[in-house]
Amino acid sequence: MKKIVVFFLGIIFSILLTATDGKDSGKYRWPLDINNGFSSSFQEFRGNHFHAGLDLRTFQRTGYPVYAISDGTVYRILSMRRGSGNAVFLRHNDGYHSNYFHLEKFAGNIERAVTRYRELKGKKYFGDYYLKPPIEVKRGDILAYSGESGAGFPHLHLEIRDEGNRAVNPFPLLDNHAIDKNRPVLHNIVLRSRGDSLINGEVGETTVKLVNVSSDRSGYEAAAPVVVTGAFDLLLNARDIADTGKKVSPYSVEAKIDGNDIFKLSFDSFAWEDNNQLGFVYDMDYSSSSRYYFNMFFQEGFDLEKRRFPFAVWWEGLPEGVHRLDLKVSDHYNNDAYGSVDLVKLPLPAVRISSVRRTGAGFIVTVGLLDAPGCHQVRLEMLDRDGQAVGSGIIEDCRVSGSRDLQLDNLPGNAVYLDLHFLRNGVAYCRKRIVLDHTALATVAVPDISFQPYLNRDEVFLLVKDFPLPAEYLRLQVIRGGDVLEVAPLCSAGGLYFLFTPPQGNGNGNGDLVLSFSVSNGDHEIAKIQKYLKILLLQDNEPVHFDWKEFSAQFDRRSVRESRVLLAEEKNLSSEFPVLSRQISLSPYNFPFLDTVLYRFTANVENPRQVGIFKYSYGGKKWLYTATSYSSDTHTFSTRRISSGTFALMRDIFPPRIYVGSPSSDYFDRLQILTVRIEDKGKGVDDDSLEVFLNGKAVDCEYDADWQHVKIWDFTHKTMGKNLLVVRVRDRGGNSSRVSHKFYLK
């Protein structure tokens, strides 16, 4: 009886399994006979593209059978030293496709076809091979064996694509019974000023930490409300934790304010051309393959976002008061995490001082207007001419109508300024400075104006440093070509700043901005100071060619959909490589381009093979080579990037470093492997230059760029006693290294 029940249940299970096969059921076969979890999820950040599939771990081993996840035909084979390595492309009978990368070797008829093609081409890595006729396979047939060919350590990369060749999220389609109970993790949010907005009193970028407040680690909150006085852009730093403990990208992120949907992004599918939206999904400066900062706001050209909601415009229309920001992050196994932040929207305070007069050891300040809705209190701070505090006080009444006298007593005679700090929840969100003693300013000298530029979208912020006078004593003219823009200063909690959108000037989006500052002491102008900025103005459908002596940047007409500004600066960062050009920075570094930008340096140098374009990594604090092409006709070095950054032309003078490890055994009969480590910190190792000789005979082996080593398995030419291993290799700059290593076998 038990056998009958088991047989009957087996029939039911077989029917259910058959029913779940294929696109209509939403299930394909799991491609491996192990389930060691995944190390990279779908649509993760990859520097210049989205991750198009799912990376399955293989215990740092190779050789596991890789199964066809559906009935179909193998129509294409790929074999490359780098990138995808060895790959199989399967066309399903339902119209979908699946691609299997980084394979060690192929199986059955596929391996026989590949062997014949390799012999025909005379190449181990032959590139693309379209099978004629294609090879039919059934669901569960072995296609190949897992490996670590191409880029990365041992793993299987699986892609699923639809009829239109769009990459499709594999998680809901695979018959995977793995259980992942790890919730996503929320770290912080970042608010960036737009317009005259202050975030907790500051201009620019403010990071707010999210703290876990629930026992099941599903809920996160900010420690305190965030006070904002205008529009802002919102970023979320969040990630998922895979069942293996790996940091991976979550499946979806979404945001609501007061219950209203403002943003929703889910990783379901994308087309190849959607890779140009990488910088819209992820912040290009902060994000990496294990750290994910999501741009939680709609931008023109951001077609992957579902809401396409004009958040900044909508926010400005909201009433003043407390508004709740709710965040939700989900992974591929329906685990959710939630975050909440109270955003306090306040207007900028209005202050008008009718008069200031000295009386004995103090002052009487007549306040004509004080209107600060939502402010909890005003902290008063009296300062001397050098900005040192000499007295303080508090005003509890933050809204005064009509004239009111403010008595400041027991002040030393050197009190010159009165600062009004407007506080909400103990945080100063704005500051106003007034002059108590104008006579003390008669001899004030302002030899220079120091400022820090900050850019967001099409707006330029100049954060003025250590300017002692009130805002009305400073004015700015922005001059570009024949255009002149008058700009008045604004007040933040930390001081003064200017905000403007650069004028077009000559209309080519390229060139210097003249910043003409006018400083007065209340009675007459005491200084006229000029500064310069190089600002690139990019606009939709307008190509821009930026030249700065030996450097140039070519922006296609498709680079942006919204107007954007970039700041060009010369840097002086330390480098171990000889620098052959100026170090040119184009910021902000989070800048998202919709098309690659061509960066060029022109230089007539000896041995151009050694020379390349390097980009500075601010996170790693080092210069990294970026793939460079050279034109001998024009003596130009060029690279294409989808992001901005700091670039320089440098010479790679460092040869590769070779380290020979110990043999796996000192015994002749037991020797199996010897590892040679090869490192290069410049343009990288030239794979084709590698030569290894054992006792004068060539050894067939390959350099693995991921591990930075060569594994020697072939000991055909070993001898009892002394053995001589010789390794010769060059880097891509032509710098050579040679090592001779003796080892003894007994």
C-alpha positions in Angstrom: 0.0 0.0 0.0 2.8 2.4 0.9 4.5 1.7 -2.5 1.3 2.6 -4.3 0.9 5.8 -2.4 4.5 6.8 -3.1 4.1 5.8 -6.8 0.9 7.9 -7.0 2.5 10.9 -5.4 5.4 10.5 -7.8 3.0 10.8 -10.7 1.5 13.9 -9.2 4.9 15.5 -8.6 5.9 14.6 -12.2 2.8 16.2 -13.6 3.4 19.3 -11.4 7.0 19.5 -12.5 6.0 19.3 -16.2 3.3 21.9 -15.7 5.9 24.3 -14.2 8.3 24.0 -17.1 8.5 27.0 -19.4 7.7 30.6 -19.5 3.9 30.3 -19.1 4.3 28.7 -15.7 7.0 31.1 -14.6 9.5 28.3 -13.8 12.7 27.0 -15.4 15.0 24.2 -14.2 17.7 25.1 -11.7 21.0 25.1 -13.8 23.3 23.3 -11.3 23.0 20.2 -9.2 24.2 22.2 -6.2 22.7 25.3 -4.5 25.4 27.3 -2.9 23.5 30.5 -3.1 24.2 33.5 -5.3 27.0 36.1 -5.1 25.5 38.8 -7.5 21.9 39.6 -8.2 20.2 41.0 -11.3 20.8 44.6 -12.5 23.5 45.4 -10.0 25.9 48.2 -10.4 28.9 47.3 -12.6 30.7 50.7 -13.2 29.6 51.1 -16.8 26.6 48.7 -17.1 24.0 46.7 -15.2 24.7 43.1 -14.3 22.5 41.3 -16.8 22.0 38.0 -14.9 22.5 36.0 -11.8 25.9 34.7 -10.4 25.7 31.3 -8.8 28.4 30.3 -6.4 30.3 27.0 -6.9 32.3 26.6 -3.6 35.4 28.2 -5.3 35.5 25.0 -7.4 35.0 24.2 -11.1 33.6 21.2 -13.0 29.9 21.1 -11.8 27.5 20.0 -14.5 25.5 22.9 -16.0 22.1 21.9 -17.2 19.7 23.3 -19.8 17.0 25.1 -17.9 14.5 24.6 -20.8 14.0 22.6 -24.1 15.6 24.4 -27.0 18.6 24.6 -29.3 22.2 25.7 -28.7 22.8 28.1 -31.5 25.9 30.0 -30.4 29.2 29.4 -28.6 31.5 32.0 -27.3 35.1 31.6 -26.2 37.1 34.6 -24.9 40.1 35.0 -22.7 38.4 37.8 -20.9 34.8 38.9 -20.2 32.3 36.1 -20.5 35.0 33.4 -21.0 33.5 30.2 -22.4 29.8 30.6 -22.9 26.7 28.7 -24.3 23.7 30.4 -25.8 20.4 28.4 -25.7 17.3 29.4 -27.6 14.2 28.1 -25.8 11.2 26.6 -27.6 9.1 29.2 -25.8 11.0 32.1 -27.5 13.1 33.0 -24.5 16.9 32.5 -24.3 19.3 31.5 -21.6 23.1 32.2 -21.6 25.7 30.4 -19.5 29.1 32.1 -18.9 32.5 31.4 -17.4 32.4 27.6 -18.3 35.4 25.3 -17.9 34.5 23.1 -20.8 31.5 22.1 -22.9 29.7 18.7 -22.9 28.7 16.1 -25.5 27.9 17.2 -29.0 28.7 20.8 -28.1 32.2 19.9 -27.0 32.8 17.9 -30.2 31.6 20.9 -32.3 33.8 23.3 -30.4 36.9 21.0 -30.7 36.4 20.9 -34.5 36.0 24.6 -34.7 39.1 25.3 -32.6 41.2 23.0 -34.9 39.8 24.8 -37.9 40.6 28.3 -36.5 43.8 27.3 -34.8 42.8 29.3 -31.8 41.9 28.4 -28.2 39.9 31.5 -27.9 38.1 31.8 -31.2 35.4 34.4 -30.3 31.9 33.8 -31.6 30.8 30.5 -33.2 27.3 30.2 -34.6 26.4 26.5 -34.9 25.1 25.2 -38.2 22.9 23.4 -37.6 22.1 24.2 -34.0 22.2 21.4 -31.5 18.8 20.4 -29.9 18.8 19.8 -26.2 16.1 18.9 -23.6 15.5 20.4 -20.2 18.0 18.9 -17.8 20.6 18.0 -20.5 24.2 18.8 -19.5 25.4 21.7 -21.6 28.8 22.2 -20.1 30.8 22.3 -16.8 31.1 25.3 -14.5 34.5 27.1 -14.4 36.2 30.4 -14.0 37.0 31.3 -17.6 36.9 35.0 -18.5 36.3 37.5 -15.6 35.8 36.5 -12.0 36.4 33.7 -9.7 34.7 30.2 -10.1 31.0 30.8 -10.6 28.2 30.4 -13.1 26.7 33.5 -14.6 23.2 32.8 -15.9 21.2 35.2 -18.1 17.6 34.9 -19.3 16.4 37.0 -22.2 13.0 37.5 -23.7 12.0 37.4 -27.4 13.2 41.0 -27.8 16.6 40.2 -26.2 15.8 42.1 -23.0 17.6 40.8 -19.9 14.9 39.4 -17.6 15.2 38.9 -13.9 16.0 35.1 -13.4 14.8 34.9 -9.8 11.1 34.4 -10.3 11.6 32.2 -13.4 13.9 29.5 -11.9 12.7 26.5 -10.0 14.8 27.4 -7.0 13.8 26.1 -3.6 16.5 28.0 -1.7 15.3 29.9 1.3 16.7 33.4 2.0 15.5 34.9 5.3 17.9 37.8 5.3 16.1 41.1 5.0 17.6 44.1 3.1 19.6 46.6 5.1 19.0 50.3 5.1 22.0 52.5 6.0 21.2 56.1 5.3 19.6 58.7 3.1 21.3 61.6 1.4 19.5 64.9 0.7 20.9 67.3 -1.9 19.9 70.9 -2.1 17.9 72.2 -5.0 17.2 75.9 -5.4 17.5 77.9 -2.2 16.8 74.8 -0.1 18.6 74.2 3.2 18.9 70.7 4.7 19.3 71.1 8.5 20.6 74.5 7.8 23.3 73.4 5.3 23.7 73.8 1.6 24.8 70.9 -0.5 24.6 67.3 0.7 23.4 66.0 4.1 23.6 62.4 5.1 21.0 61.1 7.6 21.7 57.7 9.3 18.9 55.2 9.5 18.9 53.1 12.7 17.3 49.7 13.1 14.4 49.9 15.6 12.7 46.5 15.4 13.6 43.1 16.8 13.2 41.4 13.4 15.4 44.0 11.8 12.7 45.1 9.4 12.3 48.7 10.6 14.6 51.7 10.4 14.2 55.3 11.5 16.2 58.5 11.5 17.3 59.6 15.0 15.7 63.0 14.6 13.5 64.9 12.1 15.2 66.6 9.1 14.4 70.3 8.6 14.2 71.4 5.0 13.3 74.8 3.6 12.9 73.9 0.0 13.2 71.2 -2.7 15.8 68.5 -2.6 17.0 65.3 -4.4 16.8 62.1 -2.4 19.3 59.2 -2.3 18.9 55.9 -0.4 21.9 53.7 0.6 20.5 50.2 0.9 21.6 46.7 0.1 20.4 43.1 0.3 22.2 40.3 2.1 22.1 37.1 0.1 21.7 33.7 1.8 25.4 33.3 1.5 26.0 36.6 3.4 27.2 38.4 0.2 26.2 42.1 -0.2 24.0 42.3 -3.3 21.5 44.7 -4.8 17.9 44.4 -3.7 15.0 43.7 -6.0 13.1 46.9 -5.6 13.1 50.3 -3.8 10.2 52.7 -3.4 9.3 55.8 -1.5 6.1 57.5 -0.3 5.5 60.9 1.4 2.4 61.1 3.5 1.2 57.9 1.8 1.6 59.3 -1.7 3.8 57.3 -4.1 6.7 59.4 -5.3 9.2 56.7 -6.5 9.2 53.0 -7.5 12.0 51.1 -9.1 12.0 47.3 -9.5 14.5 45.2 -11.3 12.4 43.2 -13.7 14.1 43.6 -17.1 16.1 46.0 -19.2 17.4 46.3 -22.7 21.0 46.6 -23.7 20.6 50.3 -24.5 19.1 50.9 -21.1 22.6 50.6 -19.7 23.0 54.3 -20.3 20.6 54.8 -17.4 23.1 53.2 -14.9 23.8 56.7 -13.5 20.1 57.4 -13.1 19.5 54.2 -11.0 22.7 54.4 -9.0 24.8 57.3 -7.8 28.0 57.1 -9.9 30.3 58.4 -7.2 29.2 56.4 -4.1 28.1 53.1 -5.7 30.2 50.0 -6.2 29.6 46.3 -6.7 28.8 45.9 -3.0 27.6 49.4 -2.1 24.4 50.7 -3.6 23.2 54.3 -3.5 19.8 54.7 -5.3 18.7 58.0 -6.9 15.2 58.1 -5.5 14.0 60.9 -7.8 12.8 61.0 -11.4 15.0 62.6 -14.1 14.3 63.1 -17.8 15.5 60.1 -19.6 15.0 57.8 -16.6 12.6 55.3 -18.3 13.3 52.4 -15.9 11.6 54.2 -13.0 7.8 53.5 -12.9 6.3 56.6 -11.2 8.0 59.3 -13.2 6.8 61.7 -10.6 7.9 65.4 -10.5 8.8 65.2 -6.8 10.6 68.5 -6.4 7.7 70.5 -7.9 5.2 68.5 -5.9 7.2 69.0 -2.7 7.2 72.8 -3.1 3.4 72.7 -3.2 3.1 70.9 0.1 2.0 72.9 3.2 4.5 73.7 5.9 4.8 71.2 8.7 5.8 67.6 9.3 5.7 65.2 6.4 6.5 61.5 6.7 8.9 59.8 4.3 8.4 56.1 4.1 10.9 53.8 2.3 10.5 50.1 1.4 13.2 47.9 0.1 12.5 44.3 -1.1 14.7 41.4 -2.1 14.0 38.6 -4.6 12.6 36.3 -1.9 9.8 38.7 -0.6 11.8 39.8 2.4 11.1 43.5 3.1 12.7 46.3 5.1 11.1 49.6 5.9 12.4 53.0 6.8 10.8 56.2 7.9 12.0 59.8 8.3 10.1 62.9 9.4 10.7 65.8 7.1 9.9 69.2 8.6 9.2 71.7 5.9 9.7 75.3 7.1 9.9 78.6 5.3 13.0 80.7 5.6 12.7 83.2 8.5 11.9 86.8 7.7 13.8 89.4 9.7 13.8 93.2 9.5 15.8 95.3 12.0 14.5 98.9 12.2 17.3 100.4 14.3 20.3 99.6 16.6 21.5 102.0 19.2 24.0 101.8 22.0 22.9 102.2 25.6 25.5 102.0 28.4 27.0 98.6 28.4 24.6 97.2 25.8 22.4 97.8 22.8 18.8 98.2 22.0 17.8 96.4 18.8 14.4 97.4 17.4 13.0 94.4 15.6 10.5 95.6 12.9 9.7 92.1 11.8 10.4 88.6 13.0 8.4 85.8 11.3 9.8 82.3 11.7 6.8 79.8 11.5 7.7 76.4 12.9 10.8 77.7 14.7 11.1 76.6 18.3 13.5 79.3 19.5 16.0 81.9 18.3 19.5 81.7 19.8 21.3 85.0 20.0 25.0 85.2 19.8 27.0 88.5 20.0 30.5 88.5 18.4 33.4 90.8 18.1 35.0 92.0 14.9 37.0 88.8 14.6 34.0 86.6 15.0 34.7 85.6 18.6 31.6 85.2 20.8 31.2 87.8 23.6 27.6 87.2 24.7 24.5 85.0 24.1 20.8 84.9 24.7 17.5 83.3 23.7 14.2 84.6 22.2 11.3 82.2 22.8 8.8 84.2 20.7 9.6 83.4 17.1 6.9 85.5 15.5 6.8 89.3 16.3 4.4 91.6 14.5 4.9 95.4 14.9 8.0 97.1 16.4 9.7 95.4 19.4 12.8 96.5 21.3 15.4 93.8 22.2 17.6 94.8 25.1 21.2 93.4 25.0 22.9 94.3 28.3 26.3 93.7 29.9 28.1 93.4 26.6 31.8 94.3 26.3 32.6 97.3 24.2 34.0 95.2 21.4 30.6 93.6 20.4 30.2 94.2 16.7 27.8 91.6 15.3 24.5 89.9 16.4 23.8 86.5 15.0 20.2 85.1 15.1 20.3 81.3 14.9 16.8 79.8 14.2 16.4 76.4 15.8 14.0 73.5 15.3 14.5 70.4 17.5 17.7 71.9 18.7 19.1 72.2 15.1 19.9 75.6 13.6 18.3 75.7 10.2 19.2 79.3 9.3 21.3 82.2 10.5 20.9 86.0 10.1 23.7 88.4 10.9 23.2 92.1 11.8 25.7 94.8 12.7 25.6 96.3 16.2 28.4 98.8 15.8 28.9 100.3 12.3 31.8 102.4 13.4 33.9 99.3 14.0 33.5 98.4 10.3 35.1 101.7 9.0 38.5 100.0 8.7 37.4 96.5 7.8 39.4 95.1 4.9 38.3 92.1 2.8 41.4 91.2 0.8 39.8 88.0 -0.7 36.6 86.0 -1.1 37.1 82.4 -0.4 34.3 79.9 -1.4 33.6 76.3 -2.1 31.7 75.5 -5.3 28.9 72.8 -5.2 26.9 71.7 -8.2 23.7 69.8 -8.5 22.0 69.4 -11.9 22.0 72.8 -13.6 22.6 74.8 -10.4 25.9 76.3 -9.1 26.2 77.0 -5.4 29.1 79.1 -4.0 29.5 78.5 -0.3 31.4 81.6 1.0 33.9 80.9 3.7 34.6 83.2 6.7 32.9 86.3 5.4 32.4 88.5 8.5 29.9 91.0 7.2 26.1 90.6 6.8 24.7 89.3 3.6 23.6 92.8 2.3 27.3 93.9 2.3 28.2 91.4 -0.5 27.0 91.2 -4.1 28.0 89.1 -7.1 28.0 89.5 -10.9 28.4 86.3 -13.0 29.7 87.2 -16.4 30.0 84.9 -19.3 30.6 86.2 -22.8 28.2 89.1 -23.2 25.8 87.9 -20.5 25.8 89.4 -17.0 23.9 87.9 -14.2 23.3 89.8 -10.9 23.2 87.5 -7.9 22.3 88.3 -4.3 23.6 86.2 -1.4 21.5 83.8 0.6 21.9 82.8 4.3 22.4 79.3 5.7 23.2 78.2 9.2 26.9 78.2 8.4 27.1 81.5 6.5 26.4 83.0 3.1 26.1 81.3 -0.3 25.2 82.3 -3.8 23.0 80.2 -6.1 22.7 80.6 -9.9 22.2 78.9 -13.2 25.1 79.8 -15.4 24.3 82.1 -18.4 25.0 80.7 -21.8 27.3 83.4 -22.9 28.5 82.6 -26.4 26.2 79.6 -26.5 28.7 76.8 -26.8 28.4 75.7 -23.2 32.2 76.0 -22.8 34.4 78.6 -21.2 35.2 80.7 -18.1 32.8 82.3 -15.7 34.0 85.6 -14.3 32.8 86.0 -10.7 32.9 89.7 -9.8 32.4 90.2 -6.1 31.6 93.7 -4.7 32.1 94.2 -0.9 30.9 97.2 1.0 31.0 98.2 4.7 27.5 99.7 4.7 28.6 103.2 3.4 30.8 102.6 0.4 32.4 99.9 -1.6 35.6 98.7 0.0 36.7 95.9 -2.4 36.1 94.5 -5.9 37.4 91.0 -6.2 37.3 88.8 -9.3 37.4 85.0 -9.4 37.1 82.5 -12.3 35.4 79.2 -12.7 35.5 76.9 -15.7 31.9 75.7 -16.1 30.5 73.3 -18.8 26.9 73.8 -19.6 25.3 70.7 -21.1 21.9 70.8 -22.7 19.6 68.3 -24.5 20.4 67.8 -28.1 23.4 70.1 -28.1 26.9 68.7 -28.5 29.6 70.3 -26.5 33.4 70.2 -27.2 35.4 71.4 -24.2 39.1 72.2 -24.7 41.6 73.1 -22.0 45.1 73.2 -23.5 46.2 69.5 -23.9 42.9 68.2 -22.6 39.5 67.9 -24.3 36.1 66.3 -23.6 33.6 65.6 -26.3 29.9 65.4 -25.2 27.5 64.0 -27.7 24.1 65.6 -28.2 22.5 62.6 -26.5 24.7 63.0 -23.3 21.9 64.6 -21.3 18.2 65.2 -21.4 18.1 67.8 -18.6 20.4 70.8 -18.5 23.5 70.0 -16.4 26.6 71.8 -15.3 30.1 70.5 -14.7 33.0 72.2 -13.0 36.4 71.9 -14.6 39.4 72.2 -12.2 43.1 71.5 -12.2 44.2 69.1 -9.3 47.5 68.3 -7.9 47.1 64.8 -6.4 50.2 62.7 -5.6 51.1 60.0 -8.1 53.7 57.3 -8.2 53.6 57.4 -12.0 55.3 60.2 -13.9 52.6 62.7 -14.8 52.7 64.0 -18.4 49.8 66.4 -18.3 47.7 68.5 -16.0 45.3 66.6 -13.8 41.9 67.7 -14.9 38.8 67.2 -12.8 35.2 67.3 -14.1 32.8 67.3 -11.2 30.3 66.4 -9.7 31.5 62.8 -9.9 28.0 61.4 -9.4 27.1 62.9 -12.8 25.0 60.5 -15.0 25.6 60.7 -18.7 23.2 59.0 -21.2 26.1 58.4 -23.6 29.8 57.9 -23.2 32.1 60.9 -23.2 35.3 61.0 -25.2 38.2 62.3 -23.1 41.4 63.2 -24.9 45.0 64.3 -24.0 47.3 65.5 -26.7 51.0 64.9 -26.1 54.0 64.1 -28.3 55.8 61.6 -26.1 58.6 59.0 -26.5 57.3 55.4 -26.4 53.6 56.1 -26.4 53.0 52.5 -25.6 54.0 53.2 -22.1 51.6 56.1 -21.8 47.9 56.0 -20.9 45.0 57.9 -19.3 44.6 57.3 -15.6 41.6 58.1 -13.5 41.8 58.9 -9.8 40.0 56.8 -7.3 39.0 59.0 -4.4 37.8 55.9 -2.4 41.1 54.0 -2.9 43.2 57.2 -3.0 45.2 56.0 -6.0 45.4 56.4 -9.8 43.9 53.6 -11.9 44.6 53.0 -15.6 41.6 53.3 -17.9 41.5 51.7 -21.3 43.3 54.1 -23.7 43.7 54.2 -27.4 46.4 56.2 -29.2 46.5 58.0 -32.6 50.0 58.4 -34.0 48.7 60.9 -36.6 47.4 63.4 -34.0 49.4 62.3 -31.0 46.2 61.9 -29.0 45.4 59.5 -26.2 41.6 58.9 -25.7 39.2 57.0 -23.5 35.5 56.7 -23.4 33.7 56.9 -20.0 30.1 57.1 -18.9 31.0 59.2 -15.9 33.0 62.3 -14.9 36.1 62.2 -12.7 39.7 63.3 -12.4 42.0 62.3 -15.3 45.6 62.7 -16.2 48.1 61.3 -18.8 50.8 59.2 -17.1 53.7 57.0 -18.0 53.7 53.4 -16.7 57.4 52.8 -15.8 56.8 49.9 -13.5 57.5 46.4 -14.8 55.3 43.5 -13.5 56.4 41.9 -10.2 56.8 38.1 -10.3 56.7 35.9 -7.2 57.3 32.2 -7.4 55.6 30.1 -4.7 56.8 26.8 -3.3 56.0 23.6 -5.2 53.1 21.6 -3.8 55.6 18.9 -2.9 59.4 18.4 -2.7 59.0 14.8 -4.0 59.3 14.0 -7.7 56.3 11.7 -7.8 54.0 14.0 -5.8 54.5 17.3 -7.4 51.2 18.5 -8.8 51.1 22.3 -8.9 53.3 25.4 -8.6 51.8 28.9 -8.4 53.5 32.0 -9.8 52.0 35.4 -8.8 52.3 38.3 -11.2 51.2 41.8 -10.2 51.2 45.0 -12.2 50.1 48.3 -10.9 50.0 50.2 -14.2 48.5 49.3 -17.5 48.1 45.6 -16.6 49.8 42.3 -17.6 50.0 41.5 -21.3 48.6 37.9 -21.4 50.1 37.1 -24.8 53.6 38.0 -23.6 53.7 35.3 -20.9 56.5 32.7 -21.3 57.2 29.9 -18.8 60.1 27.5 -19.2 60.9 24.5 -17.1 64.4 23.2 -17.6 64.6 25.1 -20.9 61.3 23.6 -22.2 58.2 25.7 -22.8 55.3 25.1 -20.4 51.7 25.7 -21.6 49.9 27.8 -19.0 47.8 31.0 -18.7 47.8 34.1 -16.6 44.6 34.6 -14.5 44.0 38.3 -14.1 41.4 37.9 -11.3 43.7 35.9 -9.1 46.8 37.6 -10.5 48.6 34.3 -10.8 49.7 31.5 -13.1 49.0 27.9 -12.1 51.5 25.5 -13.5 50.2 21.9 -13.8 52.4 20.6 -16.6 55.6 19.1 -15.2 56.5 16.9 -18.2 60.0 18.3 -18.1 60.8 18.1 -14.4 64.0 16.3 -13.3 65.2 14.7 -10.1 67.3 17.1 -8.2 67.7 20.7 -9.4 65.0 22.3 -11.6 65.1 25.7 -13.2 61.9 27.6 -13.8 62.1 30.8 -15.9 59.1 33.2 -16.2 59.1 36.1 -18.6 56.3 38.6 -19.0 55.5 42.2 -20.1 52.9 44.6 -19.2 50.8 46.5 -21.7 53.2 49.4 -21.4 56.0 47.1 -22.7 57.8 46.9 -19.4 59.4 43.5 -19.1 60.2 41.2 -16.1 62.1 38.0 -15.9 62.6 35.6 -12.9 64.7 32.5 -12.7 63.7 30.2 -9.8 65.5 27.0 -8.7 63.7 24.2 -6.8 64.8 20.7 -5.9 62.9 17.4 -6.1 63.8 14.2 -4.4 
